[in-house]
Amino acid sequence: MYHKLDIMKLQYISKYHQKLQVVSSIIVIASALSQSPLPSSAALLPATATATAPHPSIEQPQCDNSLWKHVFLPTRLHILNPCITTTGIIESIHVENDGDFHIKLLADNRGLINQANIKFENGDLVLEAICQNPVSRPEVGGACDNFNHPPLSIPPVGSHITVTGSYVLDTRNNNWAEIHPITSIARIQ
């Protein structure tokens, strides 16, 4: 049985680790900002948002650009990288009224999240699998009309996955980082 002092120590350690994660993110972002001139709005960008030349022997991810014609209000999404692949553990999956699956990913690459992800998405990277469900939000209009892509098979919560898609900031949602739309998602064996 824990004594009150032990519980207080555990709470302090938990808060310390949360603060350490925030400070680490700030240091990574500051380092990236000092290495390349970016616009003032770039303060929200994670360090990995800066482009680097790919190694010629590394296969580049392939994204389906035709998905963009089915993204609801695509102008709200600021593209940081048109096509990336990353990995992580699925924390939650929700059906949205815009027809998308809203998936929270505990990303293996923590440089993909920003302060908005930490504050509003519990530190998770947001994944959006578009037009996978019925649309009940009138504002979406016909974004999912004539969507003829095969449905994505979303692995269950707790799965370690690989995901490919466009890496963006959602300007309607506090500029949190997302992969939206996702082209592919698969469980890692």
Secondary structure, 3 states (H helix, E strand, C coil): CCCHHHHHHHHHHHHHHHHHHHHHHHHHHHHHHHHCCCCHHHHHCCHHHCCCCCCCCCCCCCCCHHHHHHCCCHHHEEEEEEEEEEEEEEEEEEECCCCCEEEEEEECCHHHCCHHHHHHCCCCEEEEECCCCCCCCHHHCCCCCCCCCCCCCCCCCCCEEEEEEEEEEECCCCCEEEEEEEEEEEECC
